[in-house]
Amino acid sequence: MAEFSTPPTIDPIAATRWQRQAPAHSPWLHDEVGRRMEERLAWIMQKPAAWCSWEPLYGGLAAHQRVAERYSQSALSVVETQPGHEAVLREHLSNPWWSMSRWRQPKLHWGQPEAGSVNMLWANMALHNHPNPQQLLQTWHQLLAVDGFVMFSCLGPDTLAEVRAVYAQQGWPAASHEFTDMHDWGDMLVQAGFAEPVMDMERITLSYSSAQKLRAELRELGRNLHPRRFGALRGRSWLGQLDLSLARQLARADEEGRLVVTFEIIYGHAFKPTPRIKLQGESVISVQDMQQMLRQGRMQG
């Protein structure tokens, strides 16, 4: 099986820097993707006793709230890896001490839950800009209990194909880093220890009234993390040339001259299976895996 460490052509240092600089609010597209992913939860009959919401502020706060309403009786752990984001999210999610809903809601835990303690991990639009997605998948696997599942979304390789074509035509460096294919995500899930990965994909076409509006939205969604991106700042003349090229090549008559771009959205979920230990002359089994196998044995008995 192939080894995976980072997505194609991603610069880990730039990706880490972007994580620190990401805006402390939910981009519109993230919430829309989260809304569609939340609807997919209707296909899963398992109701988690406890679940984890991974970076919900930037991932889509409205989508997070829909999941919280769906699982209103489930304990919740919220993970925000950036302190500034956690502070903003606490303000959004906190209720006044006198509010009745504060006393009725299940326990809310801030920070990573204990290993093997949650039945679902929800992660919307987090993987495609992460400096080490394989490591992140392994972290999610560790947090899940046996038979728990991960539910995630991210951008796919056809995202911004129109913009990348403009850059290529001008002979410029790549407009963005490449995005991982959904089949590779499936392989990475298996390598991380998950089972029965189910991958799905759709394309969302968005239109903009101007190149300036398009660029403004793209700045909220991320940065160009390609190692061979432009190595220095560009001037106003280059920006004018970019806007002119975008307006010429992305405008569509059937959209009344609006600029049209494509976003490929990948959805995935997979389960954490019962650990399988290969016995050799001498085998080392973690306490956590042994406890999970014993619990599973009691349930089956």
For each residue, the residues with C-beta under 8 A, 3 or more apart:
1: 187 190 191
2: 187
3:
4: 133 134 184 187 188 191
5: 132 134
6: 10 12 15 131 132 133 134
7: 10 128 133 177 178 179 180
8: 177 178 179 180
9: 174 177 178 225 226 227 228
10: 6 7 14 15 131 177 178 225 226 227
11: 14 15 177 225 226 227 229
12: 6 15 16 131 132
13: 16 17 131
14: 10 11 17 18 223 225
15: 6 10 11 12 18 19 129 130 131 225
16: 12 13 19 20 131
17: 13 14 20 21
18: 14 15 21 22 129 222 223 225
19: 15 16 22 81 82 129 130 131
20: 16 17 82
21: 17 18
22: 18 19 58 82 85 222
23: 27 58 220
24: 57 58 84 85 88
25: 57 58 61 88
26: 30 31 57 58 59 60 61 62 63
27: 23 30 31 58 217 220 221
28: 31 32 217
29: 32 33 125 204 206 217 221 263
30: 26 27 33 34 58 59 60 63 124 125 221
31: 26 27 28 34 35 60 61 62 63
32: 28 29 35 36 204
33: 29 30 36 37 60 63 124 125 153 204 265
34: 30 31 37 38 59 60 62 63 64 66 124 125 153
35: 31 32 38 39 60 62 63 66
36: 32 33 39 40 202 265 267
37: 33 34 40 41 63 124 151 153 267
38: 34 35 41 63 66 67 70
39: 35 36 42
40: 36 37 43 44 151 200 267 269
41: 37 38 44 67 70 151
42: 39
43: 40
44: 40 41 149 269
45:
46: 119 120 147 149
47: 71 74
48: 51 71 74 118 119 120 148
49: 74 75 119
50: 74 75 76 77 113 117 118 119
51: 48 67 71 74 75 76 77 118 119 120 121 122
52: 76 77 78 79 112 113 118 120 121 122 143
53: 56 64 67 68 76 77 78 79 122
54: 59 79 121 122 123 126 140
55: 58 59 79 80 81 82 85 123 126
56: 53 59 60 61 63 64 78 80 89 122 124
57: 24 25 26 61 80 85 88 89 92
58: 22 23 24 25 26 27 30 55 85 125
59: 26 30 34 54 55 56 63 64 123 124 125 126
60: 26 30 31 33 34 35 56 63 64 124 125
61: 25 26 31 56 57 64 65 89 92
62: 26 31 34 35 65 66
63: 26 30 31 33 34 35 37 38 56 59 60 66 67 124
64: 34 53 56 59 60 61 67 68 122 124
65: 61 62 68 69
66: 34 35 38 62 63 69 70
67: 38 41 51 53 63 64 70 71 122
68: 53 64 65 71 72 76
69: 65 66 72
70: 38 41 66 67
71: 47 48 51 67 68 74 76 120
72: 68 69 105 106
73: 106
74: 47 48 49 50 51 71 106 119
75: 49 50 51 106 107 108 109
76: 50 51 52 53 68 71 106 107 108 109
77: 50 51 52 53 108 109 110 111 112 113 117 118
78: 52 53 56 89 93 108 109 110 111
79: 52 53 54 55 111 112
80: 55 56 57 83 85 86 89 110
81: 19 55 85
82: 19 20 22 55 85 86
83: 80 86 87
84: 24 87 88
85: 22 24 55 57 58 80 81 82 88 89
86: 80 82 83 89 90 110
87: 83 84 90 91
88: 24 25 57 84 85 91 92
89: 56 57 61 78 80 85 86 92 93
90: 86 87 93 94 110
91: 87 88 94
92: 57 61 88 89
93: 78 89 90 108
94: 90 91
95: 99 101 102 105
96: 99 102
97: 102
98: 102
99: 95 96 102 103
100: 103 104
101: 95 104 105
102: 95 96 97 98 99 105
103: 99 100
104: 100 101
105: 72 95 101 102 108
106: 72 73 74 75 76
107: 75 76
108: 75 76 77 78 93 105
109: 75 76 77 78 113
110: 77 78 80 86 90
111: 77 78 79
112: 52 77 79 143
113: 50 52 77 109 117 118 143
114: 117 143
115: 142 143 288
116: 142 143 144 145 146 288 291 292
117: 50 77 113 114 143 145
118: 48 50 51 52 77 113 121 143 144 145 148
119: 46 48 49 50 51 74 144 145 147 148 149
120: 46 48 51 52 71 144 148 149 150 151
121: 51 52 54 118 140 143 144 148 149 150 151 152
122: 51 52 53 54 56 64 67 151 152
123: 54 55 59 126 127 140 150 151 152 153
124: 30 33 34 37 56 59 60 63 64 152 153
125: 29 30 33 34 58 59 60 128 153 154 155
126: 54 55 59 123 129 130 136 152 154
127: 123 130 133 136 137 152 154 180 185
128: 7 125 133 154 155 179 180 222
129: 15 18 19 126 222 223 225
130: 15 19 126 127 133 136
131: 6 10 12 13 15 16 19
132: 5 6 12 135 136
133: 4 6 7 127 128 130 136 137 180 188
134: 4 5 6 137 138 188 191 192
135: 132 138 139
136: 126 127 130 132 133 139 140
137: 127 133 134 140 141 150 188 189 192 194
138: 134 135 141 142 192 193
139: 135 136 142 143
140: 54 121 123 136 137 143 144 150 192
141: 137 138 144 150 192 193 194 272
142: 115 116 138 139
143: 52 112 113 114 115 116 117 118 121 139 140
144: 116 118 119 120 121 140 141 148 149 150 272
145: 116 117 118 119 148 272 292
146: 116 272 273 274 275 292 295 296
147: 46 119 271 272 273 274
148: 48 118 119 120 121 144 145 271 272
149: 44 46 119 120 121 144 269 270 271 272
150: 120 121 123 137 140 141 144 189 194 268 269 270 272
151: 37 40 41 120 121 122 123 268 269
152: 121 122 123 124 126 127 267 268 269
153: 33 34 37 123 124 125 265 266 267 268
154: 125 126 127 128 179 180 185 265 266
155: 125 128 159 179 263 264 265 266
156: 159 179 180 181 182 201 264 265 266
157: 178 179 180 181 264
158: 161 203 262 264
159: 155 156 176 179 262 263 264
160: 163 164 175 176 218 261 262 263
161: 158 164 165 262
162: 165 166 249 250 260 261 262
163: 160 166 167 175 176 218 246 250 261
164: 160 161 167 168 174 175 176
165: 161 162 168 169 249
166: 162 163 169 170 175 242 245 246 249 250
167: 163 164 170 172 173 174 175
168: 164 165 171 172
169: 165 166 245 249
170: 166 167 241 245
171: 168
172: 167 168 175 230
173: 167 226 228 229 230
174: 9 164 167 177 178 224 226 228 229
175: 160 163 164 166 167 172 224
176: 159 160 163 164 179 222 224 225 226
177: 7 8 9 10 11 174 224 225 226
178: 7 8 9 10 157 174 226
179: 7 8 128 154 155 156 157 159 176 264
180: 7 8 127 128 133 154 156 157 184 185 188
181: 156 157 184 185
182: 156 185 186 199 200 201 266 268
183: 186 187 199
184: 4 180 181 187 188
185: 127 154 180 181 182 188 189 197 199 266 268
186: 182 183 189 190 197 199 268
187: 1 2 4 183 184 190 191
188: 4 133 134 137 180 184 185 191 192
189: 137 150 185 186 192 194 197 268 270
190: 1 186 187 193 194 195 197
191: 1 4 134 187 188
192: 134 137 138 140 141 188 189
193: 138 141 190 272 273
194: 137 141 150 189 190 197 270 271 272 273
195: 190 270 271 272 273
196: 270 271 273
197: 185 186 189 190 194 268 269 270
198: 268 269 270
199: 182 183 185 186 266 267 268
200: 40 182 266 267 268
201: 156 182 264 265 266 267
202: 36 264 265 267
203: 158 262 263 264 265
204: 29 32 33 262 263 265
205: 260 261 262 263
206: 29 217 260 261 263
207: 252 255 258 259 260 261
208: 211 213 214 217 258 259 261
209: 213 258 259
210: 213 214 243 247 259
211: 208 214 215 242 243 244 246 247 250 259
212: 215 216 243
213: 208 209 210 216 217
214: 208 210 211 217 218 246 250 259 261
215: 211 212 218 219 243
216: 212 213 219 220
217: 27 28 29 206 208 213 214 220 221
218: 160 163 214 215 221 222
219: 215 216 223
220: 23 27 216 217
221: 27 29 30 217 218
222: 18 22 128 129 176 218 225
223: 14 18 129 219
224: 174 175 176 177 229 230
225: 9 10 11 14 15 18 129 176 177 222 229
226: 9 10 11 173 174 176 177 178 229
227: 9 10 11
228: 9 173 174
229: 11 173 174 224 225 226
230: 172 173 224 234
231:
232:
233:
234: 230 238 239
235: 238 239
236: 239 240
237: 240 241
238: 234 235 241 242
239: 234 235 236 242 243
240: 236 237 243 244
241: 170 237 238 244 245
242: 166 211 238 239 245 246
243: 210 211 212 215 239 240 246 247
244: 211 240 241 247 248
245: 166 169 170 241 242 248 249
246: 163 166 211 214 242 243 249 250 259
247: 210 211 243 244 250 251 259
248: 244 245 251
249: 162 165 166 169 245 246
250: 162 163 166 211 214 246 247 259 260 261
251: 247 248 255 257 258 259 260
252: 207 255 257 258 259 260
253: 256 257
254:
255: 207 251 252 258 260
256: 253
257: 251 252 253
258: 207 208 209 251 252 255
259: 207 208 209 210 211 214 246 247 250 251 252
260: 162 205 206 207 250 251 252 255
261: 160 162 163 205 206 207 208 214 250
262: 158 159 160 161 162 203 204 205
263: 29 155 159 160 203 204 205 206
264: 155 156 157 158 159 179 201 202 203
265: 33 36 153 154 155 156 201 202 203 204
266: 153 154 155 156 182 185 199 200 201
267: 36 37 40 152 153 199 200 201 202
268: 150 151 152 153 182 185 186 189 197 198 199 200
269: 40 44 149 150 151 152 197 198
270: 149 150 189 194 195 196 197 198
271: 147 148 149 194 195 196
272: 141 144 145 146 147 148 149 150 193 194 195
273: 146 147 193 194 195 196 276
274: 146 147 292 293 296
275: 146 289 292 293
276: 273
277: 283 285 289 293
278: 283
279: 283
280: 283
281:
282:
283: 277 278 279 280
284:
285: 277 289 290
286: 289 290
287: 290 291
288: 115 116 291 292
289: 275 277 285 286 292 293
290: 285 286 287 293 294
291: 116 287 288 294 295
292: 116 145 146 274 275 288 289 295 296
293: 274 275 277 289 290 296 297
294: 290 291 297 298
295: 146 291 292 298 299
296: 146 274 292 293 299 300
297: 293 294 300 301
298: 294 295 301
299: 295 296
300: 296 297
301: 297 298
